[in-house]
Amino acid sequence: MTFNPFREKGMPVEKQLLSWNQLNVKPYNKNEVHPYTRCRIILMNGIETEGAIFSHQFARHCNDMELKRLLALGRRAEQQQQKTINWLVPADESTLEVTIGYEQVAVDLTAYLARTEKDPYVKAALDFALLEDFDHLYRYANLLEMTEGKRADAITKELTEITVGRPTAKEHRHPFDDVRKPYDRTKADPLTQLHALTILAGEQQTMNFYMNVGNRAQEMVGRGLYLEIAQIEEQHVTHYESLLDPNATWFEQLVLHEYNEVYLYHSMVQQEQDERIRKIWEMHLEMELEHLRIASEAMKKYEKRDPEELLPAELPEPTLFQSNIDYVREILAQQTDYNALETEFLPPDRFPGNGRYGAYQNAVNAEEIPSELVISQHVQKMGGEYRQELQGPHPVERFRLQ
């Protein structure tokens, strides 16, 4: 059945403000929740956070009081949505356990978007960062077992492998080499634009999460791992945000944000198995339909343009959380040793010598490297690495266990 977000009736905005009791939802049971329900919660938390941040930035560049009030009204409702989603996370799920969920989101969301992306350059950008987030999952999984005695596969189940990706120590690049070429919004497929905004919001949420919780780790190796990977997440936000067309107007961006939220909540509803949480996605979808209507009317008023000329009347196929083990292995086998030079992703035989990459590496990796230290300490304490290689030996021979 087709779903036209410009024609579907949403929840009137005056009915969207909820009481504290309605917002203070019962958290999920960490021992019973499906891994991809957790992933959907993490992603939509990031989507709503991005929406609020964008709305604030728009307001700071706006001198029209009526428009500022309109943005404030929508933002207040979306902040309530964010609180509802984030409050689903239980207090007995440790910071590291939540972190494993964040990295499972990064792996399986990025892999799915790459598999379904039509723009070759945007796909290459997704594949490149995929292998880095895949390695982060492996490093945090070793920290979790070593410091809390918990296995990461209790969280990820048998949906996502846990093993070496592009080693985190190799991911540190000069900032110039994290800036990418933007797509042209007048030519780009709408799904490409939705993919770019979605992955940006997800990576931004991860960056912000690590920036705030990384100093909560008690062991120095854990604190070091969070700060090292948090820096890579900053690189990833630079990487993804530079894909967006910088010529988009504020109203084009506003409509794209609201359309993407409708699209993603619609996607979440299609796949969610937890009835209680699916009802939250359904309620938020109704809210976002109204937000999209309001944004569309604002574009018509202030820019004299119809948003239906920019975005499709029928939502694209839903974004899904599903296992991507075979795809990740394929990209590992092909691109583990790729690096970035300015806007391009290059295999090792085309990557130049030391240059600024080498200088940056020498500066940040001058002493102990937390992402390497966590593995060596795990081996020393536990007698070996923690891995979950579900489809056989590592696809890259030098990373195989001896």
C-alpha positions in Angstrom: 0.0 0.0 0.0 1.4 3.4 -0.9 2.0 5.9 1.8 1.9 9.6 0.8 3.3 11.6 3.7 2.0 14.8 2.2 -1.6 13.5 2.3 -1.7 11.4 5.4 -3.4 13.1 8.4 -1.2 13.6 11.4 -1.8 14.4 15.1 -2.8 18.1 15.7 0.2 19.8 17.3 -1.8 21.1 20.2 -2.4 17.5 21.2 1.2 16.5 21.0 2.3 17.9 24.4 2.3 15.1 26.9 2.4 14.8 30.7 5.5 13.8 32.6 3.8 10.4 33.4 3.3 9.8 29.7 6.9 10.7 28.9 8.4 8.7 31.8 7.9 5.4 30.0 8.8 2.0 31.4 12.2 0.9 30.1 12.8 -2.3 28.2 14.2 -5.4 29.9 17.8 -5.6 28.8 17.7 -9.4 29.0 14.6 -9.8 26.8 14.7 -6.9 24.3 15.5 -7.9 20.7 18.8 -6.5 19.6 17.2 -4.6 16.7 14.5 -3.1 19.0 17.4 -1.7 21.0 19.0 -0.5 17.7 15.9 1.2 16.6 15.6 3.0 19.9 19.3 4.2 19.7 18.8 5.4 16.1 15.6 7.3 16.7 17.0 8.9 19.8 19.8 10.3 17.4 17.3 11.3 14.8 15.2 13.3 17.2 18.4 14.9 18.7 19.5 15.9 15.2 16.1 17.4 14.6 16.3 19.5 17.8 19.8 20.7 17.0 18.9 21.6 13.5 15.9 23.6 14.7 18.0 25.5 17.1 20.5 26.4 14.4 17.7 27.5 12.1 16.3 29.7 14.9 19.7 31.3 15.5 19.8 32.3 11.9 16.3 33.7 11.7 14.9 37.1 12.5 11.2 36.4 11.8 9.4 36.1 15.2 6.5 34.2 13.8 8.9 31.6 12.2 11.0 31.4 15.4 7.8 30.6 17.4 6.8 28.0 14.8 10.2 26.3 15.1 10.0 26.5 18.9 6.6 24.8 19.0 7.8 21.9 16.8 11.1 21.6 18.6 9.3 21.3 22.0 7.2 18.4 20.7 10.3 16.7 19.2 12.2 17.1 22.4 9.4 15.2 24.2 9.7 12.5 21.6 13.4 12.3 22.2 12.9 12.0 26.0 10.3 9.2 25.5 12.7 7.2 23.3 15.8 7.8 25.4 13.9 6.9 28.6 13.3 3.4 27.2 16.9 2.6 28.1 17.0 0.9 31.5 19.3 2.0 34.4 20.7 -1.6 34.9 22.2 -1.5 31.4 25.7 -0.3 31.9 27.3 2.4 29.8 29.5 -0.2 28.1 26.4 -2.4 27.4 24.7 0.6 25.8 27.9 1.3 23.9 27.7 -2.2 22.3 24.2 -1.4 21.2 25.5 1.9 19.7 28.1 0.1 17.7 25.7 -2.6 16.5 23.6 0.2 15.2 26.6 1.7 13.4 27.5 -1.6 11.8 24.1 -2.9 10.7 22.6 0.5 9.8 25.7 1.6 7.7 25.8 -1.8 6.0 22.1 -1.7 5.1 22.3 1.8 3.8 25.4 1.0 1.7 23.7 -2.1 0.3 20.7 0.0 -0.9 22.5 3.2 -1.9 22.4 4.2 -5.5 25.1 6.9 -5.6 28.5 5.2 -6.0 30.4 7.9 -4.1 28.0 7.9 -1.1 28.1 4.1 -1.1 31.9 4.3 -1.0 31.7 6.7 1.9 29.4 4.3 3.8 31.6 1.3 3.1 34.7 3.2 4.3 33.3 4.2 7.7 31.6 0.8 8.1 34.9 -1.0 8.6 35.9 1.5 11.2 32.7 1.2 13.3 33.0 -2.6 12.9 36.4 -2.4 14.6 35.0 -0.2 17.4 32.5 -2.9 18.3 35.4 -5.4 18.6 37.4 -3.1 20.9 34.5 -2.3 23.2 33.5 -6.0 23.3 36.9 -6.8 24.7 36.7 -4.0 27.2 33.3 -5.2 28.3 34.4 -8.8 29.0 37.6 -7.7 30.6 36.1 -5.1 33.0 32.5 -6.3 33.6 32.8 -10.0 32.8 30.0 -9.7 30.3 29.9 -11.1 26.7 28.9 -8.7 24.0 27.1 -11.4 22.1 24.5 -11.5 24.9 23.6 -8.1 23.5 24.1 -8.5 19.7 23.1 -12.2 19.6 24.1 -14.0 16.4 23.1 -11.0 14.2 26.4 -9.1 14.0 30.0 -10.5 14.0 32.5 -9.2 16.4 36.1 -9.2 15.2 38.8 -7.0 13.8 37.8 -4.3 11.2 40.1 -1.5 10.0 42.2 -1.2 13.1 41.2 1.8 15.1 44.8 2.9 15.4 45.0 3.2 11.7 41.8 5.3 11.4 43.3 8.6 12.7 43.6 10.9 9.7 44.4 14.6 9.3 41.1 16.6 9.3 41.6 17.7 5.7 41.2 14.0 4.7 37.8 13.6 6.3 36.0 16.2 4.2 34.0 14.6 1.3 32.4 15.8 -1.9 28.7 16.8 -1.4 25.9 15.4 -3.5 23.9 17.8 -5.7 20.5 18.0 -4.3 19.0 18.9 -7.7 20.2 15.6 -9.1 20.6 13.2 -6.2 18.0 10.5 -5.6 15.8 11.3 -2.7 16.8 8.1 -0.9 20.5 9.2 -1.1 19.5 12.4 0.7 17.6 10.5 3.3 20.5 8.0 3.8 23.0 10.8 4.3 20.9 12.6 6.8 20.1 9.4 8.7 23.7 8.2 9.0 24.8 11.7 10.0 22.3 11.8 12.8 23.3 8.3 14.0 27.0 9.1 14.0 26.4 12.5 15.6 24.5 10.8 18.4 27.3 8.3 18.9 29.9 11.2 19.0 27.8 13.1 21.6 27.2 10.0 23.7 30.9 9.2 23.9 31.8 12.8 24.6 29.6 12.7 27.6 30.0 9.2 29.0 33.6 8.4 28.1 34.9 9.8 31.4 32.6 7.5 33.4 34.8 4.5 32.8 36.8 3.6 35.9 39.8 2.0 34.3 42.3 4.1 32.5 42.3 1.8 29.5 38.5 2.2 29.2 38.7 6.0 29.5 41.4 6.0 26.9 39.4 3.8 24.5 36.4 6.1 24.8 38.4 9.2 24.1 40.2 7.6 21.1 37.0 6.3 19.5 35.1 9.5 20.3 37.7 11.3 18.1 37.0 8.9 15.3 33.3 9.6 15.7 34.1 13.3 15.3 35.8 12.3 12.1 32.8 10.4 11.0 30.5 13.3 11.6 32.8 15.5 9.4 32.8 12.7 6.9 29.0 12.4 6.6 28.0 16.0 7.1 30.2 17.1 4.1 28.1 14.8 1.9 25.1 17.1 2.3 24.5 19.7 -0.3 25.6 23.0 1.3 23.4 25.0 -1.1 20.2 23.7 0.4 18.1 26.5 1.9 17.0 26.4 5.5 13.5 25.5 4.4 14.7 22.7 2.2 16.7 21.3 5.1 13.7 21.7 7.4 11.4 19.8 5.1 14.0 17.1 4.5 14.4 16.6 8.3 10.7 16.2 8.8 10.2 14.0 5.8 13.1 11.8 7.0 11.5 11.5 10.4 8.2 10.4 8.9 10.1 8.0 6.6 12.1 6.4 9.5 9.2 6.1 11.9 7.2 4.5 9.1 10.1 2.1 8.6 10.3 1.4 12.4 6.6 0.5 12.5 7.0 -1.9 9.6 9.6 -4.0 11.5 9.0 -3.6 15.2 8.0 -6.8 17.0 7.6 -5.3 20.5 3.9 -4.2 20.6 4.4 -1.6 23.3 7.3 0.1 21.5 5.6 -0.2 18.1 2.8 1.9 19.6 5.4 4.6 20.4 6.6 4.6 16.8 3.0 4.8 15.6 2.3 7.8 17.8 5.5 9.5 16.8 4.7 8.9 13.1 1.4 10.7 13.6 3.2 13.6 15.2 5.8 13.8 12.5 3.2 13.9 9.7 1.9 17.1 11.3 5.4 18.5 11.6 6.0 17.8 7.9 2.7 19.5 7.1 3.7 22.6 9.1 7.2 22.6 7.5 5.7 22.3 4.1 3.3 25.2 4.7 6.3 27.3 5.9 8.2 26.6 2.7 5.2 27.6 0.6 4.8 30.8 2.6 8.4 31.9 2.8 9.9 30.5 -0.4 6.8 30.2 -2.6 7.8 26.6 -3.4 6.0 23.3 -3.1 8.0 20.6 -1.2 6.2 17.9 -3.2 8.3 19.1 -6.2 11.4 18.1 -4.2 10.5 14.9 -2.4 8.5 11.9 -3.6 4.8 11.5 -2.8 5.4 7.9 -2.0 7.8 6.9 0.7 10.8 4.8 -0.4 11.2 1.2 0.7 11.7 1.2 4.5 15.2 1.2 6.1 15.5 -2.1 7.9 17.7 -3.5 10.7 18.8 -6.9 9.6 21.9 -9.1 9.8 24.6 -8.0 7.3 27.4 -10.5 8.1 28.0 -11.6 4.5 28.1 -8.0 3.2 30.5 -6.8 6.0 32.8 -9.8 5.3 32.8 -8.9 1.6 33.8 -5.3 2.3 36.4 -6.4 4.9 38.1 -8.7 2.3 38.1 -5.9 -0.3 38.7 -2.6 1.6 40.3 -3.1 5.0 43.5 -1.4 3.9 41.8 1.5 2.2 42.7 5.0 3.3 41.4 8.5 2.6 43.2 11.2 0.8 41.2 14.5 0.5 37.9 13.4 -1.0 38.9 10.0 -2.3 39.1 6.5 -0.8 42.3 4.7 -2.0 43.7 1.2 -1.9 47.1 0.9 -0.4 48.9 0.7 -3.7 47.5 4.1 -4.6 48.0 5.8 -1.2 51.1 8.0 -1.0 53.8 7.8 1.6 53.9 9.4 5.0 52.8 13.0 4.3 50.2 14.5 6.6 48.7 11.1 7.4 52.0 9.9 8.8 52.6 13.1 10.7 49.1 12.9 12.3 49.6 9.2 13.1 53.0 10.0 14.7 51.4 12.7 16.9 48.3 10.9 18.2 49.9 7.4 18.4 53.2 8.6 19.9 52.7 6.6 23.1 50.3 3.9 24.2 47.3 3.4 21.9 44.2 2.6 23.9 42.5 0.5 21.1 45.6 -1.7 20.9 46.2 -1.7 24.7 42.6 -3.0 25.4 43.3 -6.1 23.3 46.8 -6.8 24.7 45.4 -6.5 28.3 42.5 -8.8 27.4 44.9 -11.4 26.1 47.0 -11.1 29.2 44.1 -11.3 31.6 41.7 -13.7 29.8 44.2 -15.8 27.8 43.0 -14.5 24.3 40.9 -12.0 22.4 37.2 -11.8 22.5 35.7 -12.5 19.1 32.4 -13.8 17.6 33.3 -15.0 14.1 30.1 -16.7 13.0 30.9 -17.4 9.4 34.4 -18.9 9.8 37.9 -17.4 10.0 38.5 -13.7 9.4 38.3 -12.9 5.7 41.7 -11.1 6.0 44.4 -13.7 6.5 46.7 -11.6 8.7 43.8 -11.0 11.2 43.1 -14.7 11.7 43.7 -16.3 15.0 46.8 -18.5 15.1 
